[in-house]
Amino acid sequence: MPYTILAPYYDLLGWADFTDFLWPHIESFLSTFGEPEKLLDIACGTGVLAERLTALGIDYHGIDINADMIAVARRKKYSSAATFSLGDMRSFDLGAEYPVCGCFYDSINHITDETGVEAAFRQAYRHTSSGGFYLFDVNTIHGLSDWKPFHSFRKGKFYIKQYGEYDRKSRLGLYRVEAFVKNTAGRVIYIEQTLPERGYTVTFLKRSLAATGFRRILIKPFRRFETVAEAERLLFICRK
Ligand SMILES: C[S@@+](CC[C@H](N)C(=O)[O-])C[C@H]1O[C@@H](n2cnc3c(N)ncnc32)[C@H](O)[C@@H]1O
C-alpha cells in the first residue's frame, strides 16, 4: 500500500515540511472564521497537523487509510486531545460531525478515479456540521504536468531521489521515491515507494462539490502571485 514503506521516515525525509507551507492558509482561515472546538483531518498521515492544532487547544481527530502512518501519528505526544482512526476517506463513518474537516497534501490526488473523489466529498459532507467547512488542497493538472522527471537532494543525514512521471492523456502520475535511510537497528537501508496521483479539472471538482451539497466554494491558489488557472496547487474552502 502507498506510504507503508515511507511511513517511519515520512517526517524525517521532509514530507512533514509541507505543513509549514500549508500553515499560513490554516492560520488565515482560523483568524477569519474562529478556532473550532474540534477538527477532523481526513488522510491525516503521521499527524503533522495534529501537533499544531492541539497546541491551540483544538480537539483533533485524524483518519487515514494506512495503518503504518496512523501508528507513527499515535506515537507522538500532543498538548491536548488527539484521536486517530483507520479509515478510507471514500467510505468511513465516524457517526459524528465536525465544524471543520480538512484533507491536505495531495490526499485527494491519491484517489485515482472520479467516482472515488465524489465518494470522498460525500463522506466529508456527511462529517461536516451544518454551516461548517471542508478544506482541502489539490495538485492541479498544471502542477502535475510540471513534475520534474528526476530530482535528488539531501535532507539532514538522508539522501533522496524522486522520479515523477505524468501522462497528460489519462492525467495519471506516478511519483517514485528512493532513499537511503537508517533503520531502527542503525543500519543504512535502501527504501523505495511509488505513489500514484491523478489530476482533476477545477470544473469537475466544483461540480462534484456542488452536487454533494456544499453551498459556497472558495478556490485559492496556494501561492499569492498565481491565478487559479495557472496555479500548481489550489486550496478549496467549502461551506456546508
Ligand atoms: C501526502 S500524505 C498527506 C498526509 C498529511 N495530510 C500531511 O499533510 O502530512 C497522503 C495521505 O493520504 C492517505 N490516503 C491516501 N488515500 C486515502 C484514502 N482513500 N483514505 C484515507 N487516507 C488516504 C495516505 O495514506 C497518506 O497518509
The ligand as an SDF file (V2000), in Angstrom:
LIG
                    3D

 27 29  0  0  0  0  0  0  0  0999 V2000
    0.9520   13.0760    1.2810 C   0  0  0  0  0  0  0  0  0  0  0  0
    0.2020   12.2130    2.6010 S   0  0  0  0  0  0  0  0  0  0  0  0
   -0.5190   13.5770    3.4940 C   0  0  0  0  0  0  0  0  0  0  0  0
   -0.6300   13.2940    4.9610 C   0  0  0  0  0  0  0  0  0  0  0  0
   -0.9920   14.5120    5.8090 C   0  0  0  0  0  0  0  0  0  0  0  0
   -2.2920   15.0500    5.4400 N   0  0  0  0  0  0  0  0  0  0  0  0
    0.0940   15.5830    5.7120 C   0  0  0  0  0  0  0  0  0  0  0  0
   -0.2460   16.7340    5.3800 O   0  0  0  0  0  0  0  0  0  0  0  0
    1.2580   15.2750    6.0170 O   0  0  0  0  0  0  0  0  0  0  0  0
   -1.2340   11.4770    1.8640 C   0  0  0  0  0  0  0  0  0  0  0  0
   -2.0080   10.6190    2.8410 C   0  0  0  0  0  0  0  0  0  0  0  0
   -3.2430   10.2280    2.2350 O   0  0  0  0  0  0  0  0  0  0  0  0
   -3.5660    8.9490    2.7420 C   0  0  0  0  0  0  0  0  0  0  0  0
   -4.5940    8.3770    1.8840 N   0  0  0  0  0  0  0  0  0  0  0  0
   -4.4910    8.0360    0.5720 C   0  0  0  0  0  0  0  0  0  0  0  0
   -5.6460    7.5250    0.1390 N   0  0  0  0  0  0  0  0  0  0  0  0
   -6.5240    7.5530    1.1830 C   0  0  0  0  0  0  0  0  0  0  0  0
   -7.8770    7.1690    1.3640 C   0  0  0  0  0  0  0  0  0  0  0  0
   -8.5820    6.6400    0.3590 N   0  0  0  0  0  0  0  0  0  0  0  0
   -8.4470    7.3570    2.5540 N   0  0  0  0  0  0  0  0  0  0  0  0
   -7.7390    7.8700    3.6090 C   0  0  0  0  0  0  0  0  0  0  0  0
   -6.4420    8.2420    3.5050 N   0  0  0  0  0  0  0  0  0  0  0  0
   -5.8490    8.1010    2.3080 C   0  0  0  0  0  0  0  0  0  0  0  0
   -2.2210    8.2310    2.7110 C   0  0  0  0  0  0  0  0  0  0  0  0
   -2.2240    7.0600    3.4930 O   0  0  0  0  0  0  0  0  0  0  0  0
   -1.2960    9.3330    3.2400 C   0  0  0  0  0  0  0  0  0  0  0  0
   -1.1720    9.2790    4.6310 O   0  0  0  0  0  0  0  0  0  0  0  0
  1  2  1  0
  2  3  1  0
  2 10  1  0
  3  4  1  0
  4  5  1  0
  5  6  1  0
  5  7  1  0
  7  8  2  0
  7  9  1  0
 10 11  1  0
 11 12  1  0
 11 26  1  0
 12 13  1  0
 13 14  1  0
 13 24  1  0
 14 15  1  0
 14 23  1  0
 15 16  2  0
 16 17  1  0
 17 18  1  0
 17 23  2  0
 18 19  1  0
 18 20  2  0
 20 21  1  0
 21 22  2  0
 22 23  1  0
 24 25  1  0
 24 26  1  0
 26 27  1  0
M  CHG  2   2   1   9  -1
M  END
$$$$
